[in-house]
């Protein structure tokens, strides 16, 4: 062994020992902000509604965390909770679709990518849908479309407004054309809601893309978005490769869309509940 190799090995050993010592702390105590790199104490981040105190970056929320924020009185009652996707095409890629569904259910604790139900937002009854990115990237399959349509039917029956939080990577490819059909299905359901003169408020969170953004996410009577959310159909890299042009800074982010009239309001999570209450009250009056 050369002297150079010996020093190199000793240096690597010291670095490894330092790394072990540095990381020898209880797990999940600190979170690093994806935007500014600021380390944040996990409990402080949770108490701040998962918003970075330094740069205001909005971390993703699970549907359960969203429900706690919106319904502190625990008034939310889930409906159609038992619906699950089926592998009716017998689709298999690197893994059988049935196995993917089972794995996602175990990992996320959800039956599919959207949770729907009825609740009381302040003194107002509302029908609420919340998509969750942790279930197969929030992809829209037949169950998402069916639960959305049933949520609208319940709202029409009870004559109450609909609020839906969207987050999605797009259509669920394992369901092929059946997934794409949900775009028409959800849009038709909203047409029925409009016929009954009931309001629909769409809240887009990071990210809202693909078939969801091309259907019910953009069809709100009022379209809200959380700060910095990626919203669009195809991703910016795909668009740049297609049109062979450099996109402007902030393209497809919620602030850019608000500036160009595609989003009515960019709303910070800290005031989102109060904003929704004001809007529901406005439509009620």
Buried (B, 14 or more C-beta within 10 A) or exposed (E): EEEEEEEEEEEEEEEEEEEEEEEEEEEEEEBEBEBEEBEBEEEEBEEBBBBBBEEBBBBBBBBEBBBEBBBEEEBBEBBBBEBEBEBEEEBEEEEBBBEBBEEBBEEBEBBBBBBBBBBBBBEBBBBBBBBBBBBBBBBBBBBBBBBBBBBBBBBBEEEBBBBBBBBBBBBBEBBEEBBBBBBEBBBEBBEBBEEEEBBBBBBBBBBBBBBBBBBBBBBBBBBBBBBBBBBBBBBBEEBEEEEEEEEEEEBBBBBBBBEEEBBBEBBEBEEBBEBBBEBBEEBEE
